Amino acid sequence: AYKQSFNFFASLQKFSPIFDFLNKSRLGSCVVISIDHDGFWNELIPAFTHCDTYISEERTSVIASPDRFYHNYMVLLHLRGVTAESIEDYLKVHRVEAEGYLFYQLQYTLGYADVKLNDTLARFPNDYKIFLKENFYQELKKYRIDYVLSDGSLPPSVVESLPPLKKVFSANGIDIFDLFFSPCT
């Protein structure tokens, strides 16, 4: 395993400036939402920094309500630029991703049917369309979030839905923006 994975783990060293920045955060501990499509940063941030991630596919080991994961997935999709018009197609193409973020019952991971998940996926497109009509900045403030990490440009619709974002760090094609607000809860 060591020989097979050596090059991969060696390649992660190029991201050490990003981890250093987060570890020296003005906040002590912080919460980061990353806009990647493979969960790469959601795994690395907790492993290499003292920060937490806003969204995770690790619900079985996190004590939070299913509503929180539902909300956080909508936030992530908005940050990715998924629109009301494209949500159904997005979910068809990314069904496994949606299941990964939205399942809550452990038996699903063991291969058993989860009726609640099917109901959740069925109502998600309509709920997402309603979510997009809300004030996105206020939606973000429902849970703590300090930084947005992006490996590309943020969609214009996202930039327009937030107060001016301040880029506080950039390295190796990764930008980190500070949201400058405290959570409501």
ROLOBA-538632 format. One record per residue: residue number from 0; residue in one letter; x, y, z of N, C-alpha, C in turn. Coordinates in pm, 1 decimal. Atoms other than C-alpha are relative to their C-alpha. Layout:
<nodes>
NUM,A,X,Y,Z,X,Y,Z,X,Y,Z
...
</nodes>
This chain:
<nodes>
0,A,82.9,-119.3,0.0,0.0,0.0,0.0,87.3,125.7,0.0
1,Y,-88.1,-115.8,-8.3,283.3,238.5,81.9,56.9,34.5,-137.1
2,K,-59.4,-24.4,132.4,451.7,196.6,-257.6,-104.8,48.7,-99.9
3,Q,104.3,-37.9,94.5,123.6,225.5,-446.0,-50.7,141.5,23.8
4,S,57.3,-130.9,-34.2,14.7,542.8,-264.5,102.7,109.6,16.9
5,F,-104.4,-98.0,-28.2,348.9,717.3,-224.5,-11.2,124.2,-87.9
6,N,4.6,-115.8,90.2,321.8,940.0,-532.2,-121.4,88.3,26.5
7,F,119.1,-78.3,-30.2,-33.1,1044.4,-444.8,23.1,86.5,123.7
8,F,-19.4,-75.7,-123.4,56.5,1144.0,-90.3,112.4,102.6,-14.2
9,A,-106.1,-98.2,25.8,376.1,1314.3,-207.1,-55.8,119.3,-76.4
10,S,57.6,-110.0,78.3,167.2,1519.2,-451.5,-81.6,95.6,86.3
11,L,77.7,-86.0,-89.7,-40.0,1654.1,-161.1,84.6,109.5,64.0
12,Q,-86.8,-99.4,-61.6,261.5,1846.1,-36.3,-12.5,136.9,-66.1
13,K,16.8,-129.6,66.8,192.9,2115.0,-295.2,-111.5,82.8,63.5
14,F,109.3,-71.0,-65.0,-116.2,2203.3,-90.5,35.0,46.6,140.7
15,S,-36.4,-38.8,-136.5,76.4,2265.9,230.6,-20.3,148.9,27.1
16,P,29.5,-140.8,-29.9,45.7,2647.1,191.4,-147.2,23.5,36.5
17,I,142.8,-13.5,-30.7,-332.8,2607.6,198.8,-26.9,-48.4,142.1
18,F,17.4,52.7,-135.4,-319.8,2392.0,510.6,62.6,94.2,102.3
19,D,-65.2,-95.7,-90.5,-75.9,2637.1,670.0,-88.8,121.2,24.4
20,F,88.5,-116.4,-15.6,-311.8,2926.5,602.3,-115.7,-33.0,94.4
21,L,114.2,36.2,-84.1,-607.1,2744.3,757.9,42.3,-25.2,144.8
22,N,-47.5,25.8,-135.7,-401.1,2634.2,1057.6,37.8,128.2,74.1
23,K,-34.1,-128.8,-61.4,-299.2,2995.3,1117.9,-118.2,96.6,-4.8
24,S,120.9,-80.6,11.7,-656.5,3118.4,1078.1,-15.4,93.6,118.3
25,R,25.9,-99.0,-104.7,-745.1,3428.9,1272.7,-106.5,-47.3,97.5
26,L,112.5,46.9,-79.3,-1035.2,3229.9,1411.8,37.8,-109.9,99.3
27,G,-36.9,115.2,-81.4,-838.8,2957.3,1587.1,-49.0,-126.2,-66.7
28,S,61.1,106.8,77.6,-1073.7,2691.5,1461.7,-89.2,65.5,-104.0
29,C,81.9,-60.3,104.8,-1271.8,2748.3,1145.5,-82.1,-107.1,-69.7
30,V,83.6,88.3,80.0,-1533.7,2598.3,916.9,13.3,43.2,-145.6
31,V,-26.4,-26.1,141.2,-1463.8,2571.3,544.9,-100.1,-76.9,-84.5
32,I,77.6,71.7,101.0,-1696.5,2489.7,259.1,82.4,0.9,-127.2
33,S,-76.9,9.5,123.9,-1520.3,2363.7,-49.2,-94.2,-31.7,-114.7
34,I,85.9,16.3,117.6,-1668.6,2372.3,-395.0,67.3,-96.3,-97.4
35,D,-55.1,100.1,89.5,-1508.1,2060.5,-533.2,-107.2,-105.1,-26.9
36,H,102.4,96.6,40.2,-1694.7,1777.7,-702.0,32.0,-142.6,44.1
37,D,-35.9,136.1,-37.9,-1514.1,1481.4,-552.0,21.8,-19.2,149.4
38,G,-16.9,12.1,-143.7,-1502.1,1550.9,-178.7,144.1,1.4,45.0
39,F,-143.4,0.1,-27.1,-1123.0,1581.2,-197.7,34.3,89.0,119.0
40,W,-33.6,-94.3,-106.8,-1099.7,1889.1,23.6,-74.6,-30.2,128.3
41,N,76.1,35.3,-120.0,-1369.3,1768.2,260.4,69.3,-108.2,81.5
42,E,-78.1,100.6,-72.0,-1139.1,1481.0,350.5,132.4,56.5,50.0
43,L,-133.2,-50.6,-36.1,-810.7,1673.5,356.6,-2.3,106.8,109.0
44,I,2.9,-110.7,-96.7,-915.1,1977.8,558.8,-2.8,-50.4,143.9
45,P,-3.7,47.7,-139.1,-1004.3,1787.7,878.0,125.6,-82.3,32.3
46,A,-117.9,82.7,-23.6,-700.8,1561.6,832.9,125.7,83.8,23.0
47,F,-124.1,-76.1,-4.0,-438.3,1834.4,789.1,-11.6,136.4,67.5
48,T,17.1,-128.9,-67.4,-586.6,2134.0,972.1,-84.8,-19.2,125.1
49,H,87.9,3.8,-116.9,-772.9,2216.0,1290.5,-141.2,46.6,-37.0
50,C,129.6,-48.5,47.3,-1069.8,2329.9,1077.8,-96.0,-115.9,-27.6
51,D,104.8,94.1,36.7,-1397.4,2154.0,1012.4,-51.6,36.1,-138.9
52,T,62.1,-28.7,128.0,-1584.6,2126.3,684.9,-149.3,20.3,19.6
53,Y,142.0,-34.9,-8.3,-1931.2,2268.7,630.8,-87.9,-114.8,-45.9
54,I,78.0,110.0,55.3,-2047.0,1968.4,434.5,89.0,-122.8,-6.9
55,S,-76.0,123.5,-1.5,-1943.5,1607.2,455.3,-89.9,-115.3,-38.2
56,E,73.7,122.2,28.8,-2046.5,1268.2,333.1,11.1,-97.2,116.5
57,E,-21.0,86.9,-115.6,-1963.5,1127.7,676.4,-110.6,15.8,103.4
58,R,110.9,-19.6,-91.3,-2309.9,1159.5,829.5,-13.4,-107.7,106.2
59,T,19.2,107.2,-97.1,-2298.8,824.2,1003.7,83.0,21.0,125.7
60,S,-82.8,-23.9,-117.9,-2030.9,953.5,1241.3,-15.2,143.0,52.3
61,V,23.0,-137.8,-42.5,-2166.0,1307.3,1285.1,-138.5,8.2,63.7
62,I,128.9,-15.1,-66.7,-2438.3,1394.4,1529.6,-59.6,133.7,-42.1
63,A,71.7,-117.7,49.8,-2658.8,1639.6,1343.9,-129.0,-50.4,-62.2
64,S,129.1,41.9,55.1,-3010.7,1636.6,1212.0,7.7,-18.1,-151.6
65,P,5.2,14.3,145.5,-3095.8,1519.0,861.3,-29.4,133.0,-69.4
66,D,31.0,-130.5,58.4,-3231.5,1871.3,799.6,126.7,81.1,-26.1
67,R,-126.0,-72.9,17.0,-2882.6,2012.6,844.1,70.7,-46.0,-126.2
68,F,-66.0,52.0,119.3,-2737.5,1783.8,575.0,-75.8,36.9,-127.0
69,Y,86.0,-38.8,112.0,-3029.8,1859.8,345.1,28.9,144.4,-38.1
70,H,-28.7,-142.4,20.0,-2973.1,2233.8,385.8,141.1,20.0,-56.1
71,N,-138.4,-17.9,42.6,-2596.5,2205.2,346.7,22.1,-45.7,-144.1
72,Y,-13.1,44.9,138.7,-2630.4,2009.9,21.8,-58.4,104.3,-95.2
73,M,55.4,-107.1,83.4,-2854.0,2284.6,-117.6,98.7,116.8,-10.1
74,V,-101.0,-106.2,1.5,-2590.2,2541.8,-18.8,112.0,-36.2,-96.9
75,L,-108.0,43.7,88.1,-2320.8,2339.7,-194.7,-40.7,9.3,-147.2
76,L,45.0,-4.3,139.5,-2526.3,2307.5,-513.6,-12.3,143.3,-50.1
77,H,7.3,-141.0,41.0,-2593.4,2680.6,-519.4,140.2,55.4,-25.1
78,L,-137.2,-47.3,19.0,-2222.3,2750.2,-476.2,61.9,-56.1,-127.5
79,R,-47.6,58.6,125.9,-2156.8,2519.4,-770.9,-69.4,60.3,-122.0
80,G,69.0,-64.7,111.0,-2398.4,2724.6,-980.1,-116.1,-79.6,-56.3
81,V,115.6,77.3,46.2,-2677.1,2465.9,-1010.7,-123.9,88.8,11.3
82,T,115.6,-89.3,6.8,-2990.7,2653.9,-1114.7,-130.2,-76.6,20.6
83,A,132.4,60.9,-12.0,-3362.0,2591.5,-1066.9,-32.1,-79.6,-126.3
84,E,27.4,66.3,127.4,-3378.1,2496.0,-1434.4,82.6,-127.0,-18.4
85,S,-88.7,113.9,24.0,-3091.6,2247.2,-1412.2,1.1,-103.1,112.1
86,I,-9.7,89.3,-115.4,-3156.5,2076.4,-1076.8,-41.1,-143.5,-31.5
87,E,42.0,136.8,30.4,-3347.4,1775.5,-1215.5,107.6,-74.3,-79.0
88,D,-105.3,63.3,80.1,-3081.1,1703.4,-1476.4,125.2,-24.0,83.1
89,Y,-117.7,15.2,-85.6,-2805.0,1758.7,-1221.7,-14.8,-125.0,86.6
90,L,21.2,115.1,-87.8,-2957.6,1501.3,-986.7,-1.4,-132.1,-76.5
91,K,-5.1,122.5,80.5,-2999.0,1248.8,-1268.4,144.3,-41.3,-24.7
92,V,-140.3,28.3,29.3,-2630.7,1276.1,-1355.5,78.9,-29.9,127.8
93,H,-75.2,10.2,-126.1,-2512.2,1302.4,-993.8,-80.9,-70.5,109.9
94,R,84.9,71.0,-97.5,-2751.3,1060.1,-824.0,82.7,-58.4,115.5
95,V,-82.7,60.5,-104.8,-2474.5,880.7,-634.6,50.3,107.1,96.5
96,E,-43.2,-109.9,-85.4,-2342.2,1212.6,-507.4,-113.8,42.8,93.0
97,A,115.4,-42.1,-80.6,-2689.3,1317.8,-389.9,-31.0,-103.0,108.4
98,E,22.8,103.7,-100.5,-2740.4,984.2,-216.4,105.3,8.0,109.6
99,G,-108.5,-8.7,-97.1,-2402.8,1024.5,-49.0,-17.1,113.5,98.8
100,Y,19.7,-114.8,-88.2,-2492.9,1364.3,91.2,-131.4,-6.3,77.4
101,L,133.3,-6.6,-58.2,-2855.8,1291.9,177.0,-46.0,-123.3,76.8
102,F,47.1,114.8,-76.9,-2882.1,939.1,315.1,32.2,24.7,146.7
103,Y,-21.9,-21.9,-142.8,-2908.0,927.7,689.0,-6.5,-128.5,80.4
104,Q,16.5,124.1,-75.0,-2990.9,574.5,788.4,111.6,-97.7,-36.1
105,L,-116.3,84.5,19.6,-2698.0,340.2,832.8,-29.8,-122.7,-84.9
106,Q,28.9,120.7,75.9,-2879.1,44.6,678.2,17.7,21.2,-150.3
107,Y,-20.4,-27.7,142.0,-2850.2,218.6,339.0,142.0,-37.2,-41.4
108,T,-138.9,32.3,32.4,-2471.7,179.5,350.7,23.2,-150.2,0.6
109,L,-12.3,145.4,-4.8,-2525.2,-191.1,419.7,-74.2,-67.8,-114.7
110,G,64.7,55.0,117.6,-2723.6,-233.5,98.4,-149.8,-18.5,11.4
111,Y,144.6,12.4,-16.5,-3077.5,-218.9,235.0,-70.1,124.1,-54.9
112,A,77.3,-111.7,55.0,-3345.8,-1.9,77.0,-28.3,103.1,109.0
113,D,29.4,-109.1,-92.5,-3406.2,334.5,239.6,-113.8,81.8,-60.1
114,V,118.7,-67.0,53.1,-3759.7,456.4,170.8,8.2,150.1,25.7
115,K,-12.5,-142.4,-32.2,-3687.1,787.6,343.4,91.9,70.2,-100.3
116,L,-91.2,-60.6,97.1,-3397.7,851.1,104.3,-71.3,22.1,-133.5
117,N,73.0,-16.4,126.2,-3617.9,791.6,-199.5,-98.7,116.3,8.2
118,D,91.3,-113.5,-19.0,-3875.5,1035.6,-59.2,77.3,132.0,0.1
119,T,-83.7,-120.5,-6.0,-3600.9,1288.6,12.6,44.5,41.1,-139.7
120,L,-45.4,-30.1,136.4,-3463.4,1264.4,-341.1,-115.1,46.1,-88.6
121,A,116.2,-39.1,80.2,-3814.2,1297.9,-486.3,-41.3,144.7,27.1
122,R,43.1,-136.5,-31.0,-3889.4,1622.9,-302.2,113.0,103.4,-14.4
123,F,-114.2,-90.8,1.1,-3540.1,1770.8,-329.3,-6.3,105.9,-111.4
124,P,0.4,-104.0,103.8,-3575.7,1945.5,-669.9,-94.4,116.0,30.1
125,N,94.6,-106.7,-31.5,-3884.9,2138.0,-561.6,49.0,83.8,118.3
126,D,-52.5,-73.0,-116.3,-3732.9,2227.7,-224.1,119.1,86.9,-39.2
127,Y,-116.0,-77.3,45.3,-3415.7,2342.1,-399.3,-44.8,126.4,-74.2
128,K,52.3,-116.8,71.4,-3615.2,2573.7,-625.4,-51.8,104.6,99.1
129,I,46.4,-92.2,-104.4,-3777.8,2726.7,-317.0,119.9,62.3,71.4
130,F,-122.5,-46.7,-65.7,-3435.8,2754.1,-149.2,66.8,111.5,-81.6
131,L,-65.5,-99.7,85.6,-3300.8,2950.8,-447.1,-71.2,135.2,2.7
132,K,73.6,-126.1,-8.9,-3571.1,3213.8,-394.9,27.8,72.8,131.2
133,E,-31.5,-59.6,-129.6,-3451.7,3276.3,-38.8,126.2,85.6,-10.6
134,N,-122.2,-79.4,-8.4,-3180.7,3522.5,61.2,115.0,-95.1,33.1
135,F,-106.1,98.9,-16.3,-2869.6,3308.2,15.4,92.6,34.9,117.0
136,Y,-86.1,-42.3,-110.6,-2660.4,3510.5,258.7,-62.8,-37.4,133.8
137,Q,68.6,36.9,-123.9,-2921.6,3456.0,530.6,-1.1,-152.8,18.7
138,E,-4.6,146.3,-7.6,-2930.8,3084.4,448.7,136.5,-47.0,47.9
139,L,-135.1,36.4,-43.5,-2553.8,3064.3,492.9,19.8,25.7,148.5
140,K,-18.3,-37.6,-139.5,-2580.4,3230.0,832.1,-68.6,-95.6,98.1
141,K,67.6,95.0,-89.8,-2793.9,2944.0,969.0,99.8,-87.4,75.5
142,Y,-102.8,83.0,-60.4,-2477.3,2745.3,1043.8,134.8,67.9,-20.2
143,R,-130.3,-65.4,8.8,-2122.8,2852.0,1106.9,71.9,-37.7,-129.1
144,I,-85.9,16.6,116.9,-1910.8,2899.1,797.0,91.3,121.6,-4.5
145,D,-97.3,-108.6,-2.1,-1594.3,3104.7,781.4,64.4,24.6,-136.5
146,Y,-72.5,-12.5,126.2,-1427.1,3032.9,449.9,-67.0,-80.2,-111.3
147,V,37.6,72.7,120.7,-1519.0,2931.0,96.8,129.3,-32.0,-72.6
148,L,-118.4,44.1,73.5,-1249.6,2728.0,-79.0,-45.4,-40.3,-139.3
149,S,40.9,25.9,137.6,-1272.9,2718.7,-456.9,122.0,-32.0,-85.3
150,D,-109.2,32.5,91.8,-1055.1,2552.8,-718.0,-28.4,54.1,-139.9
151,G,31.0,-67.3,125.0,-1193.7,2777.3,-989.0,-82.0,124.2,30.4
152,S,79.5,-120.8,-19.4,-1395.7,3090.6,-1041.8,-136.1,-34.0,58.4
153,L,134.6,16.0,-53.3,-1713.8,3126.7,-843.1,-100.0,43.4,-106.4
154,P,101.8,-40.3,97.8,-2026.6,3138.4,-1060.2,-50.8,141.7,29.7
155,P,49.9,-136.3,-22.1,-2154.5,3496.4,-1110.9,-124.5,5.0,88.2
156,S,121.3,1.3,-81.8,-2488.3,3400.1,-953.7,33.8,-10.8,148.6
157,V,-42.3,12.9,-139.5,-2304.1,3308.6,-633.1,56.6,132.0,50.0
158,V,-61.7,-127.1,-38.4,-2099.5,3627.4,-624.8,-107.7,105.7,22.8
159,E,109.8,-96.7,-12.7,-2418.9,3830.6,-674.2,-86.4,-25.4,122.8
160,S,87.9,33.6,-111.6,-2598.0,3647.6,-391.4,64.0,20.8,137.1
161,L,-72.1,-20.9,-126.0,-2339.7,3736.7,-127.7,50.8,142.5,9.7
162,P,-70.2,-127.6,-13.0,-2191.9,4051.4,18.3,137.2,-16.6,-65.1
163,P,-131.1,13.9,65.1,-1854.9,4128.4,-136.6,89.6,-99.7,73.3
164,L,-90.9,99.7,-55.7,-1629.3,3831.5,-82.6,141.6,54.4,-3.1
165,K,-138.9,-42.9,-5.1,-1273.6,3899.4,22.3,89.0,-122.5,-17.8
166,K,-95.1,108.9,19.2,-1011.6,3665.9,-123.6,113.2,23.0,99.2
167,V,-101.2,-14.9,-103.6,-775.7,3606.0,165.9,121.8,-87.4,-23.7
168,F,-113.7,86.4,27.4,-550.4,3340.7,17.9,-16.1,-63.6,-136.8
169,S,0.5,66.0,129.3,-454.1,3189.3,-315.0,132.6,-73.2,-17.7
170,A,-120.7,78.6,27.8,-207.4,2911.3,-399.4,-37.9,-122.2,-81.9
171,N,18.5,121.0,81.4,-180.5,2633.9,-658.4,-139.8,-11.8,-59.4
172,G,131.2,1.2,63.6,-506.5,2731.4,-827.7,-116.6,-7.8,96.9
173,I,103.8,5.4,-102.2,-701.6,2730.8,-499.7,-15.9,139.1,59.5
174,D,29.5,-129.9,-61.5,-870.2,3047.3,-372.9,-81.0,-23.5,126.7
175,I,77.2,4.6,-123.3,-998.5,3099.5,-19.2,-57.5,138.1,23.7
176,F,71.9,-124.3,-24.6,-1259.6,3365.6,51.2,-49.7,1.5,143.8
177,D,48.9,-17.8,-136.2,-1350.9,3500.2,394.6,-140.3,58.3,-8.9
178,L,138.3,-46.7,5.2,-1722.6,3547.3,452.9,-30.4,106.5,104.2
179,F,14.3,-105.2,-100.7,-1683.3,3775.1,758.8,-135.7,6.2,65.8
180,F,120.6,-7.6,-80.8,-1990.2,3679.2,949.4,-2.9,-109.0,104.6
181,S,15.4,96.7,-108.4,-2083.5,3500.5,1266.7,-129.6,-76.1,-20.2
182,P,121.2,81.0,18.8,-2340.6,3221.1,1277.7,-113.8,50.2,87.2
183,C,119.4,-31.2,-80.7,-2694.6,3273.1,1401.4,-22.1,-110.7,101.9
184,T,19.7,112.6,-91.5,-2698.1,2925.6,1560.0,128.3,-75.8,17.7
</nodes>
